[in-house]
Amino acid sequence: MRPIRHALASVLILGALSACSTLQAPNPLTTWRPSPNFDHRNPQLIVLHLTAQHGVDESLKTLTDAQAASPVSAHYLIGRDGRRFQLVADLDRAWHAGGGRWGQIRDLNDASLGIELDNDGTAAFTEAQIQSLLILLQDLTSRHRIPKTQVIAHADLAPSRRTDPGPQFPWQQLFEAGFGQWPLATPPAPEGFDGWLAMQAVGYDIRRPAAALRAFRIHFRGRDDGETLTPEFDARDLAILHALVMQAR
């Protein structure tokens, strides 16, 4: 029972911190007459990143440096030991996604929550880190009513620029815990099945087909083949895409 109580306490603490961090003081140049007629930014998905740096301290410095030539941030950072840091309030707009698209969403910074995972890009993700992430995902999807399928990779939304969190990230483990997308079974796709239309249905931007296929394989096949001049699906790609499309119905 102790681990369960600890997990629930972590969720409650995260919720309280997020709620407190969104409170804004009124402008001192004005007389404060609050109106109830407003709403906050509504996160619609969660984007997972890899820091590609050497430890939490370095990443905290990068993500909180206002003097950097190109300032960046994320809502959360999770260390290899499972420690969670919140850097931007959930309902505020962090600078983590950059240009890209996912489905019909074009302004990803406005529509998403960003979670950075402390990893130098070569090491495996630790179990403590993944378990901590699962607790955070449960909290965020519940509080903000984000569909649990809407947990994606940075590479998924920006395949021409990014590859993180990379081929070692355990997407199947996340799916088995209830988050993201993963094929349940992969029988052969039917003859004539259009892989590119399926890619779009899943959410990928296929204007650069080679980049999109690379990001898809990083996510769903755990391999990074790079970009090819003439991207083509193999039978395994099509089987996975067919399964994803059918599961979404």
C-alpha positions as CSV (number, residue, x, y, z in Angstrom):
1,M,0.0,0.0,0.0
2,R,2.8,2.4,0.7
3,P,3.8,2.8,-3.0
4,I,0.2,3.5,-3.9
5,R,-0.2,6.2,-1.2
6,H,3.1,7.7,-2.3
7,A,1.9,7.9,-6.0
8,L,-1.4,9.4,-5.0
9,A,0.4,12.0,-2.8
10,S,2.6,12.9,-5.7
11,V,-0.4,13.5,-7.9
12,L,-2.1,15.7,-5.3
13,I,1.1,17.7,-4.8
14,L,1.6,18.2,-8.5
15,G,-2.0,19.4,-8.8
16,A,-1.6,21.9,-6.0
17,L,1.6,23.2,-7.3
18,S,0.1,23.7,-10.8
19,A,-3.0,25.4,-9.4
20,C,-0.9,27.8,-7.4
21,S,1.5,28.6,-10.2
22,T,-1.3,29.8,-12.5
23,L,-2.5,32.5,-10.1
24,Q,-1.8,35.9,-11.5
25,A,-1.6,39.2,-9.5
26,P,-3.7,42.0,-10.9
27,N,-1.9,44.8,-12.7
28,P,-1.0,47.5,-10.1
29,L,-1.8,50.2,-12.6
30,T,-5.5,49.2,-12.5
31,T,-8.4,48.8,-10.2
32,W,-9.0,45.1,-9.9
33,R,-12.6,44.1,-10.8
34,P,-12.4,40.4,-11.7
35,S,-14.8,39.0,-14.3
36,P,-15.8,35.4,-14.4
37,N,-16.1,35.5,-18.2
38,F,-12.8,34.0,-19.4
39,D,-11.0,30.8,-19.9
40,H,-7.5,29.4,-19.9
41,R,-5.5,27.8,-22.6
42,N,-6.8,24.3,-23.0
43,P,-4.0,21.7,-23.5
44,Q,-5.1,19.1,-26.1
45,L,-2.0,16.8,-26.1
46,I,1.2,16.0,-24.3
47,V,4.6,16.0,-26.1
48,L,7.5,14.0,-24.8
49,H,11.1,15.2,-25.3
50,L,14.6,14.1,-24.6
51,T,17.0,16.7,-23.2
52,A,20.2,15.4,-25.0
53,Q,22.2,16.9,-22.1
54,H,24.3,15.6,-19.3
55,G,22.1,15.6,-16.2
56,V,19.2,17.5,-14.6
57,D,21.3,20.5,-13.4
58,E,22.4,21.3,-17.0
59,S,18.9,20.9,-18.3
60,L,17.4,23.1,-15.6
61,K,19.8,25.8,-16.5
62,T,19.0,25.5,-20.2
63,L,15.2,25.5,-19.6
64,T,15.2,28.5,-17.2
65,D,17.8,30.7,-18.9
66,A,16.1,33.9,-20.0
67,Q,19.3,35.3,-21.5
68,A,19.9,32.4,-24.0
69,A,20.0,33.3,-27.7
70,S,17.0,31.1,-28.2
71,P,15.2,30.7,-24.9
72,V,13.4,27.3,-24.5
73,S,11.3,25.8,-21.7
74,A,9.0,22.9,-20.9
75,H,6.2,22.4,-18.4
76,Y,8.0,19.5,-16.7
77,L,11.4,17.9,-16.5
78,I,11.9,14.3,-15.1
79,G,15.3,13.2,-13.9
80,R,16.7,9.7,-14.3
81,D,16.0,9.1,-10.7
82,G,12.3,10.0,-11.2
83,R,12.4,13.4,-9.6
84,R,9.9,15.7,-11.2
85,F,10.3,19.5,-11.7
86,Q,7.6,21.9,-12.9
87,L,9.0,24.8,-14.8
88,V,5.9,26.4,-16.4
89,A,2.3,26.4,-15.2
90,D,0.1,23.9,-17.0
91,L,-2.2,26.6,-18.4
92,D,0.7,28.8,-19.6
93,R,2.4,28.4,-22.9
94,A,5.9,26.9,-22.7
95,W,8.4,27.1,-25.6
96,H,9.1,23.5,-26.2
97,A,7.6,22.3,-29.5
98,G,8.6,24.8,-32.1
99,G,7.2,24.6,-35.6
100,G,5.3,21.5,-36.7
101,R,1.9,20.0,-36.8
102,W,-0.1,17.0,-35.5
103,G,-3.4,16.2,-37.2
104,Q,-5.2,19.5,-37.5
105,I,-3.2,21.2,-34.8
106,R,-0.7,23.8,-36.1
107,D,0.4,25.8,-33.0
108,L,1.8,23.0,-30.9
109,N,3.1,25.2,-28.1
110,D,-0.3,26.6,-27.6
111,A,-2.1,23.3,-27.7
112,S,0.3,21.0,-25.7
113,L,2.1,20.3,-22.5
114,G,5.8,19.5,-22.8
115,I,7.7,17.0,-20.7
116,E,11.4,16.8,-20.9
117,L,13.1,13.5,-20.0
118,D,16.7,13.7,-18.7
119,N,18.7,11.6,-21.1
120,D,21.8,12.2,-23.2
121,G,20.4,10.5,-26.2
122,T,22.4,7.3,-25.9
123,A,21.4,5.8,-22.6
124,A,18.3,3.7,-21.9
125,F,15.5,5.3,-20.0
126,T,15.4,4.2,-16.3
127,E,12.5,2.4,-14.8
128,A,12.2,5.1,-12.1
129,Q,12.0,7.7,-14.8
130,I,9.2,5.9,-16.7
131,Q,7.2,5.1,-13.6
132,S,7.4,8.8,-12.6
133,L,6.3,9.8,-16.1
134,L,3.3,7.5,-15.9
135,I,2.2,9.1,-12.6
136,L,2.5,12.5,-14.2
137,L,0.6,11.5,-17.3
138,Q,-2.2,10.1,-15.2
139,D,-2.4,13.4,-13.3
140,L,-2.3,15.6,-16.4
141,T,-4.7,13.7,-18.6
142,S,-7.2,13.5,-15.7
143,R,-7.1,17.1,-14.6
144,H,-7.0,18.6,-18.1
145,R,-9.2,16.0,-19.8
146,I,-6.6,15.2,-22.4
147,P,-7.3,12.0,-24.4
148,K,-4.8,9.4,-23.2
149,T,-4.1,8.6,-26.9
150,Q,-2.8,12.1,-27.3
151,V,0.7,11.5,-25.9
152,I,3.2,11.9,-28.7
153,A,6.9,12.3,-29.5
154,H,8.5,15.6,-30.4
155,A,9.7,13.8,-33.5
156,D,6.0,12.9,-34.4
157,L,5.0,16.6,-34.7
158,A,8.3,17.9,-36.2
159,P,9.8,14.9,-38.2
160,S,12.0,17.1,-40.4
161,R,13.7,18.6,-37.3
162,R,13.6,16.2,-34.4
163,T,14.1,12.5,-33.5
164,D,13.4,12.7,-29.8
165,P,12.7,10.9,-27.5
166,G,14.3,8.4,-29.8
167,P,14.1,4.7,-30.7
168,Q,14.9,3.6,-27.1
169,F,11.8,5.2,-25.6
170,P,9.4,2.4,-24.4
171,W,6.1,3.4,-26.2
172,Q,4.7,-0.1,-25.8
173,Q,5.1,0.1,-22.0
174,L,3.3,3.5,-22.0
175,F,0.5,2.1,-24.1
176,E,0.1,-0.9,-21.8
177,A,-0.3,1.6,-19.0
178,G,-3.0,3.4,-21.0
179,F,-1.2,6.2,-22.8
180,G,-0.3,7.0,-26.4
181,Q,-0.9,4.7,-29.4
182,W,0.4,1.2,-30.2
183,P,-0.8,-1.6,-32.4
184,L,-2.6,-4.4,-30.5
185,A,-2.2,-6.9,-33.3
186,T,-0.6,-6.6,-36.7
187,P,-2.0,-8.9,-39.3
188,P,-1.1,-8.0,-42.9
189,A,-2.8,-4.9,-44.2
190,P,-5.4,-5.6,-46.9
191,E,-4.4,-5.2,-50.6
192,G,-4.6,-1.6,-51.8
193,F,-4.3,-0.2,-48.3
194,D,-3.0,3.4,-48.6
195,G,-0.1,3.9,-46.1
196,W,0.2,7.6,-46.7
197,L,-3.5,8.3,-46.0
198,A,-3.1,6.2,-42.9
199,M,-0.2,8.2,-41.8
200,Q,-2.3,11.4,-42.0
201,A,-5.1,9.7,-40.2
202,V,-2.8,8.8,-37.3
203,G,-1.6,12.5,-37.2
204,Y,1.6,12.7,-39.2
205,D,2.4,15.6,-41.5
206,I,3.4,13.9,-44.7
207,R,4.6,17.0,-46.7
208,R,8.1,15.6,-46.3
209,P,7.4,11.9,-46.7
210,A,10.9,10.6,-45.9
211,A,10.9,12.5,-42.6
212,A,7.5,11.4,-41.6
213,L,8.3,7.8,-42.3
214,R,11.5,8.1,-40.3
215,A,9.6,9.5,-37.3
216,F,6.9,6.8,-37.6
217,R,9.6,4.0,-37.5
218,I,11.3,5.6,-34.5
219,H,8.1,5.6,-32.6
220,F,6.4,2.3,-33.7
221,R,9.4,0.2,-34.6
222,G,12.1,1.4,-32.3
223,R,14.6,2.0,-35.2
224,D,16.0,5.1,-36.8
225,D,16.8,4.4,-40.5
226,G,17.3,8.0,-41.3
227,E,15.7,9.6,-44.4
228,T,15.8,7.9,-47.8
229,L,15.4,9.6,-51.2
230,T,12.5,7.3,-52.1
231,P,10.6,6.5,-48.9
232,E,8.5,3.3,-49.2
233,F,6.5,1.3,-46.7
234,D,7.4,-2.3,-46.1
235,A,4.8,-4.9,-45.1
236,R,5.4,-4.3,-41.4
237,D,4.9,-0.6,-41.7
238,L,1.6,-1.1,-43.4
239,A,0.4,-3.7,-40.9
240,I,1.1,-1.3,-38.0
241,L,-0.6,1.6,-39.8
242,H,-3.7,-0.6,-40.6
243,A,-3.9,-1.7,-37.0
244,L,-3.7,1.9,-35.7
245,V,-6.4,3.1,-38.0
246,M,-8.7,0.3,-37.1
247,Q,-8.1,0.8,-33.4
248,A,-9.0,4.5,-33.7
249,R,-12.5,3.7,-35.2
